Amino acid sequence: MTTNTTAAYQNSFLREVEAHVEEGAWVKMCMQCGVCAGSCPFGPHWEHSPQKIFMMIRAGKREEVLRSDSMWMCTSCYNCLVRCPRKLPITHIMHGLAHYAHRLGLAPKGQPTRESARLFWNNCIKHGRINELKFTLALYFKDGLAQGIKNALAMQGIGLAMLKAKRLNPFAIFGGHQCKDKSGIQKIVAKARELEAKRQEQAA
């Protein structure tokens, strides 16, 4: 007879992650050593560290995982991946979980790094590459004009230093860095989304 403990472990959420999340099949390989949490620069600030997220997936805590802001804390430093004894692709899994939660509409709203990622991605698609000035302005003013001005004033020292070092082009607002074939980039992204949607349908 199957016990409740065994039934909880053999849950559908683990299979869902394996099917729909990038590198999700690696989740069950985590041995809960905690090296990832200890290696992460944001370690003390995680709601749930990576190994805890993996444990929660295996325990079937779907809503708690997908609504967490933990995956959005990852900055892709790859410390966890380099130091993991089993070489789990932790960074890829965390980003995959974040993307999956976003696709399902379960990702936490107003999470700063999620909003930054969304603005960065939209900027890249529109221009073919990142336009630093437009991205910065979108990030500063995402919460309104007044807050945007406060953000800009707080960062003016860094902005001036970037201008002096020729790392910021004040005229980029009128064009700046763009790909010659922006429509081509947008077609590639659209095709990638189409292929991903088909893959998800087949996996369902």
C-alpha positions, 0 to 999 in steps of 0.5 A: 500500500502506498503511504501518504509520504510516498504519494506526496513525493511522487507528485505531479508538480515534480513531473510538471517541472521536469516537463515544462521548466528548463533543466527541470529534470535535474531537480531530483538530483539535489542532495540538499547540501546547501552549498548553493545558498552559501555561495550566493551573494544574495544568500541572506535575502532569499525567501527560499534558497535554491535547495529549499525550492528543489525540496518544495518542488519534490514535496508538491508545493506548487503554489508556494514555489511558483508564487515565490519571489525567490527565482527572481533574486538570481543574478546569474553569477553562476557561483552556485553552479560552479560549486555544486558537488553534483554540477546541477544547472541551478541558475538555468533551473531558477530562471526556468522556474521564473519564466514558467511562473510568469507564463502561468501568470503566477509570478509575484507582481511588483517584484523589482528584479522581475520588472527589470527583466521584463523591461530589459527583454522588451528593450532588446526586442524593440531595438535588437540590442539593449539601449542603455539610456532608454532602459535606464529611463524606463526603469527609473520612471516605471513607478511614475514621474515623481519617483522617477525624478527621485531615482534619477537624482539619487543616481546622478553621481553614477550617471555623471561618472558614466558620462565622463567615462563615455559609457553613457550616450545622452543622445541615445534617446533618439536612436542609440544602439540598434541592430540594422535588421530589427524586424529580423530579430523580432521574427526570430523571437516570434518563431522561437516563441512559436516553437516553444508553444508547440513544445509545451503543447506536446509535453502537456 
